[in-house]
Amino acid sequence: MLNRRLTLALLATPAVWLAACSKETSTGSAASAPPPSAIDATQAVDAVAKEAKGFAVGALMSAHTVYVLFDPQCPHCGHLWEAAQPLHTRAKFVWAPVALLGAKSLPQGAALLQAANPAEAMTAHEASLLAGQGGMSASATVPAELEAAIKANTQLLDRLGADSVPFIVAKNATSGQVVTHAGSMDTPALAAFLGLPPG
């Protein structure tokens, strides 16, 4: 009966809030203790701004920065990439790759970070991924500094208390409150979540 109620509750929830990829766990434990260096939610923006390594797109001079921790193998991250495109004139987005979902995540994340035009590379990568073609080709040999940066991004995701991607960290442009969200959403929902004025 509990499973049926849970299923009904999930069906009643807008799909826009359910789209996320989670790391598969080997244990069946429902919850685990937060990591020792867990980041308080109110400090999330400052921590990500200081620690995450990613690439910036959108209004680079904007006072409003949105951080997205993403896995290159996550189709929901691809959908969020597409949904964020119309908002690029109103906010700066920093996309920080993590290696959460599989062997391709780290090399593809490194390839995106070292691309001459990361926005163009990300657009092509996500189009390939969403078409079921696996995303961009990437060398399995990853420079040590990029491997360390992506592993640090992955640890940062864990310290933020997130276990799925995409994971958004920002300050709501209207309220000034720190907001976080795991999962994709469409453009109107993303704009409202971020408190961005109508375009």
N, CA and C atoms as a LAMMPS dump frame, in Angstrom:
ITEM: TIMESTEP
0
ITEM: NUMBER OF ATOMS
597
ITEM: BOX BOUNDS ff ff ff
-5.0000000000000000e+02 5.0000000000000000e+02
-5.0000000000000000e+02 5.0000000000000000e+02
-5.0000000000000000e+02 5.0000000000000000e+02
ITEM: ATOMS id mol type element x y z
1 1 1 N 0.826 -1.2 0
2 1 2 C 0 0 0
3 1 3 C 0.869 1.262 0
4 2 1 N 1.976 1.2 0.778
5 2 2 C 2.886 2.35 0.827
6 2 3 C 3.478 2.616 -0.553
7 3 1 N 3.868 1.529 -1.254
8 3 2 C 4.418 1.716 -2.6
9 3 3 C 3.407 2.344 -3.532
10 4 1 N 2.137 1.95 -3.397
11 4 2 C 1.103 2.518 -4.261
12 4 3 C 0.927 4.005 -3.974
13 5 1 N 0.92 4.377 -2.673
14 5 2 C 0.79 5.792 -2.315
15 5 3 C 1.984 6.593 -2.826
16 6 1 N 3.187 6.03 -2.703
17 6 2 C 4.385 6.703 -3.191
18 6 3 C 4.309 6.889 -4.699
19 7 1 N 3.859 5.842 -5.402
20 7 2 C 3.719 5.945 -6.846
21 7 3 C 2.719 7.026 -7.214
22 8 1 N 1.59 7.07 -6.522
23 8 2 C 0.587 8.095 -6.806
24 8 3 C 1.125 9.485 -6.518
25 9 1 N 1.888 9.621 -5.438
26 9 2 C 2.471 10.929 -5.113
27 9 3 C 3.458 11.356 -6.181
28 10 1 N 4.257 10.405 -6.672
29 10 2 C 5.216 10.738 -7.721
30 10 3 C 4.515 11.109 -9.016
31 11 1 N 3.433 10.425 -9.322
32 11 2 C 2.692 10.753 -10.528
33 11 3 C 2.055 12.132 -10.449
34 12 1 N 1.704 12.561 -9.233
35 12 2 C 1.086 13.871 -9.059
36 12 3 C 2.104 14.995 -9.091
37 13 1 N 3.391 14.655 -8.951
38 13 2 C 4.448 15.661 -8.966
39 13 3 C 4.789 16.007 -10.406
40 14 1 N 4.945 17.294 -10.72
41 14 2 C 5.297 17.646 -12.093
42 14 3 C 6.591 16.966 -12.52
43 15 1 N 6.601 16.43 -13.716
44 15 2 C 7.775 15.705 -14.218
45 15 3 C 9 16.579 -14.255
46 16 1 N 8.787 17.888 -14.369
47 16 2 C 9.895 18.823 -14.462
48 16 3 C 10.803 18.749 -13.228
49 17 1 N 10.279 18.322 -12.1
50 17 2 C 11.059 18.264 -10.86
51 17 3 C 11.673 16.887 -10.63
52 18 1 N 11.388 15.912 -11.485
53 18 2 C 11.86 14.554 -11.245
54 18 3 C 13.051 14.158 -12.104
55 19 1 N 13.443 14.98 -13.035
56 19 2 C 14.442 14.598 -14.014
57 19 3 C 15.853 14.796 -13.491
58 20 1 N 16.454 13.724 -12.995
59 20 2 C 17.824 13.775 -12.5
60 20 3 C 18.443 12.385 -12.626
61 21 1 N 19.76 12.339 -12.728
62 21 2 C 20.492 11.072 -12.753
63 21 3 C 21.188 10.903 -11.409
64 22 1 N 21.051 9.716 -10.836
65 22 2 C 21.669 9.44 -9.541
66 22 3 C 22.76 8.4 -9.681
67 23 1 N 23.74 8.512 -8.822
68 23 2 C 24.811 7.524 -8.776
69 23 3 C 24.238 6.235 -8.219
70 24 1 N 24.564 5.136 -8.862
71 24 2 C 24.126 3.846 -8.347
72 24 3 C 24.942 3.52 -7.112
73 25 1 N 24.254 3.051 -6.081
74 25 2 C 24.956 2.711 -4.848
75 25 3 C 24.971 1.207 -4.67
76 26 1 N 25.99 0.718 -4.027
77 26 2 C 26.125 -0.72 -3.828
78 26 3 C 25.426 -1.175 -2.558
79 27 1 N 25.05 -0.26 -1.686
80 27 2 C 24.363 -0.632 -0.46
81 27 3 C 22.913 -0.215 -0.553
82 28 1 N 22.091 -0.879 0.209
83 28 2 C 20.669 -0.569 0.188
84 28 3 C 20.276 0.406 1.277
85 29 1 N 21.223 1.044 1.931
86 29 2 C 20.882 1.945 3.03
87 29 3 C 20.119 3.148 2.502
88 30 1 N 19.095 3.539 3.22
89 30 2 C 18.24 4.643 2.794
90 30 3 C 18.933 5.978 2.936
91 31 1 N 19.73 6.134 3.961
92 31 2 C 20.392 7.423 4.176
93 31 3 C 21.759 7.174 4.784
94 32 1 N 22.663 8.066 4.53
95 32 2 C 23.984 7.96 5.125
96 32 3 C 24.314 9.282 5.793
97 33 1 N 25.295 9.232 6.656
98 33 2 C 25.694 10.458 7.355
99 33 3 C 26.311 11.428 6.354
100 34 1 N 26.112 12.732 6.571
101 34 2 C 26.736 13.693 5.667
102 34 3 C 28.25 13.585 5.753
103 35 1 N 28.948 13.926 4.691
104 35 2 C 30.406 13.863 4.744
105 35 3 C 30.933 14.798 5.816
106 36 1 N 32.112 14.505 6.373
107 36 2 C 32.638 15.305 7.474
108 36 3 C 32.773 16.785 7.138
109 37 1 N 33.03 17.096 5.882
110 37 2 C 33.202 18.503 5.514
111 37 3 C 31.979 19.028 4.769
112 38 1 N 30.79 18.587 5.22
113 38 2 C 29.547 18.993 4.573
114 38 3 C 29.424 20.512 4.566
115 39 1 N 28.827 21.025 3.496
116 39 2 C 28.662 22.469 3.33
117 39 3 C 27.253 22.853 3.746
118 40 1 N 27.153 23.835 4.619
119 40 2 C 25.858 24.35 5.037
120 40 3 C 25.169 24.963 3.816
121 41 1 N 23.859 24.729 3.692
122 41 2 C 23.111 25.195 2.516
123 41 3 C 23.263 26.7 2.294
124 42 1 N 23.332 27.47 3.358
125 42 2 C 23.435 28.924 3.201
126 42 3 C 24.788 29.35 2.634
127 43 1 N 25.772 28.463 2.721
128 43 2 C 27.112 28.758 2.217
129 43 3 C 27.392 28.118 0.862
130 44 1 N 26.373 27.479 0.268
131 44 2 C 26.58 26.701 -0.948
132 44 3 C 27.119 27.54 -2.105
133 45 1 N 26.559 28.725 -2.327
134 45 2 C 27.008 29.547 -3.456
135 45 3 C 28.465 29.948 -3.274
136 46 1 N 28.819 30.404 -2.082
137 46 2 C 30.2 30.817 -1.831
138 46 3 C 31.168 29.652 -2.016
139 47 1 N 30.784 28.474 -1.522
140 47 2 C 31.657 27.306 -1.626
141 47 3 C 31.85 26.893 -3.082
142 48 1 N 30.772 26.859 -3.84
143 48 2 C 30.878 26.444 -5.238
144 48 3 C 31.656 27.484 -6.041
145 49 1 N 31.395 28.771 -5.779
146 49 2 C 32.124 29.831 -6.492
147 49 3 C 33.624 29.715 -6.244
148 50 1 N 33.99 29.351 -5.039
149 50 2 C 35.405 29.27 -4.66
150 50 3 C 36.066 27.985 -5.165
151 51 1 N 35.329 26.872 -5.13
152 51 2 C 35.958 25.567 -5.339
153 51 3 C 35.723 24.908 -6.691
154 52 1 N 34.586 25.148 -7.321
155 52 2 C 34.25 24.414 -8.544
156 52 3 C 35.089 24.881 -9.726
157 53 1 N 35.472 23.94 -10.566
158 53 2 C 36.16 24.273 -11.822
159 53 3 C 35.2 23.93 -12.949
160 54 1 N 34.885 24.96 -13.74
161 54 2 C 33.962 24.749 -14.841
162 54 3 C 34.193 25.781 -15.922
163 55 1 N 33.245 25.889 -16.827
164 55 2 C 33.325 26.891 -17.887
165 55 3 C 32.071 27.753 -17.831
166 56 1 N 32.237 29.026 -18.167
167 56 2 C 31.137 29.99 -18.078
168 56 3 C 30.539 30.261 -19.449
169 57 1 N 29.216 30.404 -19.454
170 57 2 C 28.471 30.774 -20.662
171 57 3 C 27.404 31.786 -20.268
172 58 1 N 26.863 32.457 -21.252
173 58 2 C 25.785 33.405 -20.983
174 58 3 C 26.302 34.814 -20.809
175 59 1 N 25.611 35.571 -19.966
176 59 2 C 25.953 36.977 -19.719
177 59 3 C 27.14 37.018 -18.758
178 60 1 N 28.346 36.954 -19.305
179 60 2 C 29.552 36.799 -18.484
180 60 3 C 29.776 37.946 -17.51
181 61 1 N 29.235 39.121 -17.794
182 61 2 C 29.399 40.262 -16.887
183 61 3 C 28.22 40.412 -15.923
184 62 1 N 27.293 39.472 -15.951
185 62 2 C 26.11 39.535 -15.094
186 62 3 C 26.492 39.418 -13.624
187 63 1 N 25.756 40.133 -12.789
188 63 2 C 25.955 40.02 -11.344
189 63 3 C 25.325 38.732 -10.823
190 64 1 N 24.502 38.116 -11.629
191 64 2 C 23.801 36.898 -11.212
192 64 3 C 24.466 35.674 -11.849
193 65 1 N 25.065 34.811 -11.006
194 65 2 C 25.746 33.608 -11.486
195 65 3 C 25.006 32.374 -11.001
196 66 1 N 24.8 31.453 -11.911
197 66 2 C 24.145 30.18 -11.631
198 66 3 C 25.183 29.081 -11.841
199 67 1 N 25.369 28.225 -10.845
200 67 2 C 26.326 27.127 -10.941
201 67 3 C 25.562 25.829 -11.171
202 68 1 N 26.045 25.039 -12.13
203 68 2 C 25.427 23.748 -12.413
204 68 3 C 26.508 22.681 -12.375
205 69 1 N 26.391 21.761 -11.426
206 69 2 C 27.269 20.597 -11.401
207 69 3 C 26.57 19.529 -12.236
208 70 1 N 27.268 19.006 -13.238
209 70 2 C 26.641 18.093 -14.187
210 70 3 C 27.573 16.949 -14.519
211 71 1 N 26.989 15.842 -14.947
212 71 2 C 27.769 14.714 -15.445
213 71 3 C 27.582 14.652 -16.954
214 72 1 N 28.657 14.572 -17.724
215 72 2 C 28.529 14.543 -19.174
216 72 3 C 27.707 13.367 -19.71
217 73 1 N 27.5 12.344 -18.925
218 73 2 C 26.709 11.194 -19.37
219 73 3 C 25.243 11.269 -18.942
220 74 1 N 24.83 12.37 -18.347
221 74 2 C 23.46 12.517 -17.831
222 74 3 C 22.567 13.197 -18.863
223 75 1 N 21.544 12.496 -19.378
224 75 2 C 20.656 13.131 -20.35
225 75 3 C 19.842 14.273 -19.751
226 76 1 N 19.553 14.208 -18.46
227 76 2 C 18.807 15.29 -17.812
228 76 3 C 19.643 16.568 -17.769
229 77 1 N 20.949 16.397 -17.647
230 77 2 C 21.849 17.557 -17.718
231 77 3 C 21.784 18.171 -19.114
232 78 1 N 21.661 17.316 -20.131
233 78 2 C 21.519 17.802 -21.497
234 78 3 C 20.243 18.602 -21.682
235 79 1 N 19.163 18.127 -21.073
236 79 2 C 17.899 18.862 -21.157
237 79 3 C 18.005 20.21 -20.439
238 80 1 N 18.698 20.231 -19.296
239 80 2 C 18.864 21.499 -18.576
240 80 3 C 19.733 22.459 -19.392
241 81 1 N 20.772 21.935 -20.053
242 81 2 C 21.615 22.769 -20.92
243 81 3 C 20.742 23.472 -21.962
244 82 1 N 19.856 22.708 -22.588
245 82 2 C 18.97 23.284 -23.604
246 82 3 C 17.999 24.297 -22.991
247 83 1 N 17.45 23.978 -21.824
248 83 2 C 16.49 24.875 -21.171
249 83 3 C 17.139 26.187 -20.74
250 84 1 N 18.428 26.146 -20.419
251 84 2 C 19.127 27.353 -19.95
252 84 3 C 19.484 28.301 -21.089
253 85 1 N 19.531 27.821 -22.322
254 85 2 C 19.969 28.654 -23.446
255 85 3 C 19.217 29.991 -23.548
256 86 1 N 17.881 30.008 -23.444
257 86 2 C 17.179 31.286 -23.553
258 86 3 C 17.459 32.252 -22.396
259 87 1 N 18.058 31.753 -21.331
260 87 2 C 18.338 32.595 -20.156
261 87 3 C 19.748 33.175 -20.182
262 88 1 N 20.515 32.849 -21.197
263 88 2 C 21.908 33.306 -21.273
264 88 3 C 22.048 34.819 -21.369
265 89 1 N 21.014 35.511 -21.779
266 89 2 C 21.099 36.975 -21.828
267 89 3 C 20.841 37.605 -20.467
268 90 1 N 20.374 36.805 -19.505
269 90 2 C 19.991 37.352 -18.205
270 90 3 C 20.839 36.864 -17.04
271 91 1 N 21.687 35.885 -17.262
272 91 2 C 22.507 35.356 -16.17
273 91 3 C 23.754 34.695 -16.736
274 92 1 N 24.755 34.591 -15.893
275 92 2 C 25.978 33.842 -16.227
276 92 3 C 25.8 32.445 -15.645
277 93 1 N 26.049 31.439 -16.446
278 93 2 C 25.968 30.055 -16.003
279 93 3 C 27.371 29.465 -15.998
280 94 1 N 27.741 28.825 -14.902
281 94 2 C 29.013 28.118 -14.811
282 94 3 C 28.7 26.633 -14.693
283 95 1 N 29.146 25.878 -15.675
284 95 2 C 28.908 24.438 -15.731
285 95 3 C 30.171 23.711 -15.271
286 96 1 N 30.063 22.956 -14.184
287 96 2 C 31.206 22.254 -13.587
288 96 3 C 30.986 20.743 -13.697
289 97 1 N 31.822 20.051 -14.479
290 97 2 C 31.62 18.614 -14.662
291 97 3 C 32.022 17.794 -13.452
292 98 1 N 31.254 16.726 -13.232
293 98 2 C 31.568 15.741 -12.193
294 98 3 C 31.655 14.381 -12.874
295 99 1 N 32.217 13.411 -12.186
296 99 2 C 32.31 12.044 -12.697
297 99 3 C 31.522 11.14 -11.758
298 100 1 N 30.249 11.003 -12.063
299 100 2 C 29.339 10.291 -11.172
300 100 3 C 28.766 9.032 -11.816
301 101 1 N 28.6 9.031 -13.129
302 101 2 C 27.762 8.021 -13.762
303 101 3 C 28.483 6.921 -14.519
304 102 1 N 29.735 7.088 -14.857
305 102 2 C 30.388 6.013 -15.589
306 102 3 C 31.768 6.383 -16.079
307 103 1 N 32.369 5.442 -16.801
308 103 2 C 33.758 5.592 -17.24
309 103 3 C 33.948 6.747 -18.221
310 104 1 N 32.917 7.105 -18.99
311 104 2 C 33.054 8.188 -19.969
312 104 3 C 32.964 9.577 -19.325
313 105 1 N 32.409 9.656 -18.126
314 105 2 C 32.152 10.953 -17.5
315 105 3 C 33.421 11.789 -17.331
316 106 1 N 34.472 11.193 -16.797
317 106 2 C 35.708 11.928 -16.539
318 106 3 C 36.374 12.4 -17.838
319 107 1 N 36.611 11.522 -18.834
320 107 2 C 37.253 12.005 -20.057
321 107 3 C 36.413 13.046 -20.805
322 108 1 N 35.092 12.857 -20.837
323 108 2 C 34.249 13.839 -21.53
324 108 3 C 34.244 15.171 -20.787
325 109 1 N 34.21 15.128 -19.448
326 109 2 C 34.285 16.365 -18.667
327 109 3 C 35.582 17.102 -18.916
328 110 1 N 36.687 16.353 -18.993
329 110 2 C 37.99 16.967 -19.254
330 110 3 C 38.026 17.572 -20.651
331 111 1 N 37.456 16.869 -21.631
332 111 2 C 37.431 17.385 -23.005
333 111 3 C 36.633 18.684 -23.077
334 112 1 N 35.551 18.766 -22.339
335 112 2 C 34.751 19.999 -22.331
336 112 3 C 35.524 21.14 -21.683
337 113 1 N 36.218 20.856 -20.583
338 113 2 C 36.971 21.912 -19.884
339 113 3 C 38.117 22.451 -20.736
340 114 1 N 38.725 21.601 -21.555
341 114 2 C 39.87 22.078 -22.341
342 114 3 C 39.505 22.445 -23.77
343 115 1 N 38.221 22.423 -24.106
344 115 2 C 37.794 22.801 -25.455
345 115 3 C 38.079 24.277 -25.714
346 116 1 N 38.438 24.599 -26.945
347 116 2 C 38.687 25.993 -27.315
348 116 3 C 37.423 26.826 -27.152
349 117 1 N 36.263 26.227 -27.443
350 117 2 C 34.98 26.891 -27.27
351 117 3 C 34.083 25.925 -26.498
352 118 1 N 34.123 25.969 -25.147
353 118 2 C 33.362 25.005 -24.35
354 118 3 C 31.855 25.031 -24.624
355 119 1 N 31.288 26.215 -24.878
356 119 2 C 29.847 26.294 -25.132
357 119 3 C 29.483 25.539 -26.41
358 120 1 N 30.276 25.724 -27.445
359 120 2 C 30.036 25.027 -28.713
360 120 3 C 30.231 23.521 -28.533
361 121 1 N 31.288 23.139 -27.825
362 121 2 C 31.561 21.718 -27.583
363 121 3 C 30.444 21.085 -26.758
364 122 1 N 29.952 21.803 -25.75
365 122 2 C 28.878 21.29 -24.899
366 122 3 C 27.594 21.126 -25.708
367 123 1 N 27.284 22.078 -26.562
368 123 2 C 26.076 21.983 -27.383
369 123 3 C 26.137 20.755 -28.291
370 124 1 N 27.271 20.536 -28.938
371 124 2 C 27.438 19.365 -29.807
372 124 3 C 27.393 18.078 -28.987
373 125 1 N 28.045 18.085 -27.824
374 125 2 C 28.065 16.904 -26.965
375 125 3 C 26.658 16.531 -26.519
376 126 1 N 25.916 17.515 -26.03
377 126 2 C 24.569 17.233 -25.516
378 126 3 C 23.632 16.792 -26.636
379 127 1 N 23.78 17.368 -27.824
380 127 2 C 22.958 16.935 -28.965
381 127 3 C 23.231 15.465 -29.274
382 128 1 N 24.495 15.061 -29.25
383 128 2 C 24.87 13.675 -29.495
384 128 3 C 24.336 12.759 -28.396
385 129 1 N 24.471 13.187 -27.151
386 129 2 C 24.014 12.385 -26.017
387 129 3 C 22.497 12.197 -26.079
388 130 1 N 21.769 13.279 -26.317
389 130 2 C 20.311 13.201 -26.341
390 130 3 C 19.802 12.422 -27.557
391 131 1 N 20.624 12.325 -28.598
392 131 2 C 20.265 11.523 -29.775
393 131 3 C 20.617 10.046 -29.578
394 132 1 N 21.133 9.713 -28.4
395 132 2 C 21.473 8.331 -28.097
396 132 3 C 22.797 7.877 -28.678
397 133 1 N 23.672 8.832 -29.023
398 133 2 C 24.949 8.501 -29.639
399 133 3 C 26.121 8.554 -28.656
400 134 1 N 25.848 8.739 -27.37
401 134 2 C 26.882 8.65 -26.349
402 134 3 C 27.685 9.902 -26.07
403 135 1 N 27.448 10.959 -26.829
404 135 2 C 28.196 12.191 -26.586
405 135 3 C 29.501 12.227 -27.357
406 136 1 N 30.32 13.207 -27.029
407 136 2 C 31.572 13.46 -27.738
408 136 3 C 32.594 12.352 -27.519
409 137 1 N 33.489 12.209 -28.48
410 137 2 C 34.637 11.318 -28.321
411 137 3 C 35.639 12.034 -27.432
412 138 1 N 36.252 11.288 -26.547
413 138 2 C 37.235 11.896 -25.649
414 138 3 C 38.338 10.896 -25.359
415 139 1 N 39.538 11.399 -25.282
416 139 2 C 40.682 10.549 -24.968
417 139 3 C 40.566 10.009 -23.55
418 140 1 N 40.906 8.745 -23.387
419 140 2 C 40.901 8.149 -22.05
420 140 3 C 42.045 8.691 -21.205
421 141 1 N 43.041 9.301 -21.855
422 141 2 C 44.159 9.903 -21.132
423 141 3 C 43.775 11.327 -20.755
424 142 1 N 43.606 11.542 -19.461
425 142 2 C 43.165 12.845 -18.955
426 142 3 C 44.33 13.499 -18.225
427 143 1 N 44.638 14.764 -18.538
428 143 2 C 45.701 15.452 -17.808
429 143 3 C 45.424 15.431 -16.3
430 144 1 N 46.483 15.246 -15.533
431 144 2 C 46.344 15.083 -14.078
432 144 3 C 45.592 16.237 -13.43
433 145 1 N 45.855 17.487 -13.878
434 145 2 C 45.201 18.631 -13.23
435 145 3 C 43.705 18.649 -13.513
436 146 1 N 43.301 18.199 -14.71
437 146 2 C 41.871 18.145 -15.021
438 146 3 C 41.191 16.996 -14.286
439 147 1 N 41.873 15.863 -14.192
440 147 2 C 41.322 14.746 -13.423
441 147 3 C 41.104 15.162 -11.976
442 148 1 N 42.091 15.852 -11.403
443 148 2 C 41.972 16.314 -10.007
444 148 3 C 40.822 17.299 -9.864
445 149 1 N 40.657 18.199 -10.833
446 149 2 C 39.594 19.2 -10.764
447 149 3 C 38.214 18.545 -10.827
448 150 1 N 38.05 17.567 -11.712
449 150 2 C 36.747 16.91 -11.844
450 150 3 C 36.454 16.059 -10.615
451 151 1 N 37.468 15.404 -10.083
452 151 2 C 37.272 14.639 -8.842
453 151 3 C 36.914 15.579 -7.692
454 152 1 N 37.54 16.757 -7.645
455 152 2 C 37.204 17.739 -6.602
456 152 3 C 35.769 18.235 -6.784
457 153 1 N 35.336 18.448 -8.035
458 153 2 C 33.938 18.835 -8.291
459 153 3 C 32.978 17.758 -7.786
460 154 1 N 33.343 16.485 -8.011
461 154 2 C 32.5 15.373 -7.581
462 154 3 C 32.415 15.331 -6.064
463 155 1 N 33.546 15.559 -5.382
464 155 2 C 33.537 15.608 -3.919
465 155 3 C 32.726 16.803 -3.425
466 156 1 N 32.795 17.911 -4.142
467 156 2 C 32.017 19.094 -3.792
468 156 3 C 30.527 18.784 -3.872
469 157 1 N 30.115 18.08 -4.908
470 157 2 C 28.717 17.668 -5.046
471 157 3 C 28.282 16.867 -3.822
472 158 1 N 29.129 15.949 -3.395
473 158 2 C 28.844 15.127 -2.218
474 158 3 C 28.753 15.991 -0.962
475 159 1 N 29.666 16.928 -0.815
476 159 2 C 29.667 17.799 0.366
477 159 3 C 28.448 18.72 0.404
478 160 1 N 27.874 18.978 -0.762
479 160 2 C 26.653 19.788 -0.831
480 160 3 C 25.425 18.965 -0.45
481 161 1 N 25.623 17.673 -0.232
482 161 2 C 24.515 16.806 0.154
483 161 3 C 23.702 16.32 -1.032
484 162 1 N 24.252 16.448 -2.238
485 162 2 C 23.537 16.033 -3.443
486 162 3 C 24.007 14.659 -3.876
487 163 1 N 23.06 13.865 -4.387
488 163 2 C 23.443 12.559 -4.902
489 163 3 C 22.94 12.352 -6.326
490 164 1 N 22.527 13.441 -6.963
491 164 2 C 22.093 13.344 -8.351
492 164 3 C 22.424 14.635 -9.096
493 165 1 N 22.423 14.518 -10.412
494 165 2 C 22.732 15.646 -11.288
495 165 3 C 21.637 15.774 -12.334
496 166 1 N 21.469 16.954 -12.9
497 166 2 C 22.204 18.192 -12.631
498 166 3 C 21.861 18.741 -11.255
499 167 1 N 22.809 19.459 -10.666
500 167 2 C 22.59 20.086 -9.366
501 167 3 C 22.871 21.573 -9.523
502 168 1 N 21.847 22.374 -9.282
503 168 2 C 21.916 23.821 -9.47
504 168 3 C 22.144 24.507 -8.132
505 169 1 N 23.054 25.469 -8.106
506 169 2 C 23.326 26.287 -6.916
507 169 3 C 23.338 27.743 -7.374
508 170 1 N 22.545 28.575 -6.734
509 170 2 C 22.473 29.986 -7.13
510 170 3 C 21.868 30.799 -5.993
511 171 1 N 21.857 32.096 -6.191
512 171 2 C 21.055 32.983 -5.354
513 171 3 C 19.882 33.42 -6.208
514 172 1 N 18.676 33.316 -5.646
515 172 2 C 17.497 33.771 -6.365
516 172 3 C 17.648 35.265 -6.61
517 173 1 N 17.54 35.687 -7.853
518 173 2 C 17.782 37.08 -8.225
519 173 3 C 16.771 38.038 -7.603
520 174 1 N 15.595 37.541 -7.25
521 174 2 C 14.563 38.386 -6.661
522 174 3 C 14.686 38.451 -5.15
523 175 1 N 14.801 37.27 -4.513
524 175 2 C 14.808 37.219 -3.045
525 175 3 C 16.199 37.316 -2.436
526 176 1 N 17.233 36.987 -3.212
527 176 2 C 18.591 36.96 -2.671
528 176 3 C 18.891 35.705 -1.874
529 177 1 N 17.924 34.803 -1.747
530 177 2 C 18.109 33.574 -0.988
531 177 3 C 18.919 32.561 -1.796
532 178 1 N 19.755 31.789 -1.104
533 178 2 C 20.478 30.693 -1.744
534 178 3 C 19.466 29.607 -2.09
535 179 1 N 19.506 29.142 -3.335
536 179 2 C 18.604 28.076 -3.767
537 179 3 C 19.427 26.961 -4.397
538 180 1 N 19.008 25.743 -4.147
539 180 2 C 19.639 24.579 -4.761
540 180 3 C 18.537 23.67 -5.284
541 181 1 N 18.872 22.929 -6.321
542 181 2 C 17.888 22.01 -6.89
543 181 3 C 18.601 20.89 -7.634
544 182 1 N 18.174 19.663 -7.386
545 182 2 C 18.682 18.508 -8.124
546 182 3 C 17.663 18.152 -9.19
547 183 1 N 18.083 18.168 -10.435
548 183 2 C 17.205 17.775 -11.518
549 183 3 C 17.056 18.855 -12.562
550 184 1 N 16.531 18.438 -13.698
551 184 2 C 16.308 19.36 -14.792
552 184 3 C 14.949 20.029 -14.646
553 185 1 N 14.717 21.041 -15.43
554 185 2 C 13.417 21.695 -15.514
555 185 3 C 13.355 22.445 -16.828
556 186 1 N 12.146 22.838 -17.221
557 186 2 C 12.023 23.564 -18.475
558 186 3 C 12.393 25.031 -18.265
559 187 1 N 12.471 25.783 -19.35
560 187 2 C 12.938 27.174 -19.275
561 187 3 C 12.093 28.045 -18.352
562 188 1 N 10.746 28.044 -18.454
563 188 2 C 9.958 28.888 -17.553
564 188 3 C 10.151 28.528 -16.082
565 189 1 N 10.212 27.228 -15.787
566 189 2 C 10.407 26.805 -14.396
567 189 3 C 11.791 27.208 -13.898
568 190 1 N 12.801 27.092 -14.753
569 190 2 C 14.152 27.476 -14.37
570 190 3 C 14.234 28.982 -14.109
571 191 1 N 13.636 29.772 -14.984
572 191 2 C 13.631 31.223 -14.796
573 191 3 C 12.946 31.605 -13.493
574 192 1 N 11.816 30.964 -13.198
575 192 2 C 11.092 31.264 -11.963
576 192 3 C 11.901 30.835 -10.743
577 193 1 N 12.531 29.656 -10.816
578 193 2 C 13.341 29.154 -9.714
579 193 3 C 14.498 30.107 -9.411
580 194 1 N 15.087 30.655 -10.463
581 194 2 C 16.228 31.559 -10.309
582 194 3 C 15.814 33.005 -10.032
583 195 1 N 14.51 33.283 -10.095
584 195 2 C 14.016 34.642 -9.85
585 195 3 C 14.409 35.614 -10.934
586 196 1 N 14.584 35.117 -12.155
587 196 2 C 14.993 35.99 -13.255
588 196 3 C 13.78 36.731 -13.81
589 197 1 N 13.937 37.994 -14.113
590 197 2 C 12.813 38.764 -14.661
591 197 3 C 12.42 38.213 -16.027
592 198 1 N 11.173 38.417 -16.448
593 198 2 C 10.745 37.939 -17.761
594 198 3 C 11.641 38.525 -18.851
595 199 1 N 11.92 37.708 -19.851
596 199 2 C 12.782 38.141 -20.925
597 199 3 C 12.002 38.843 -21.961
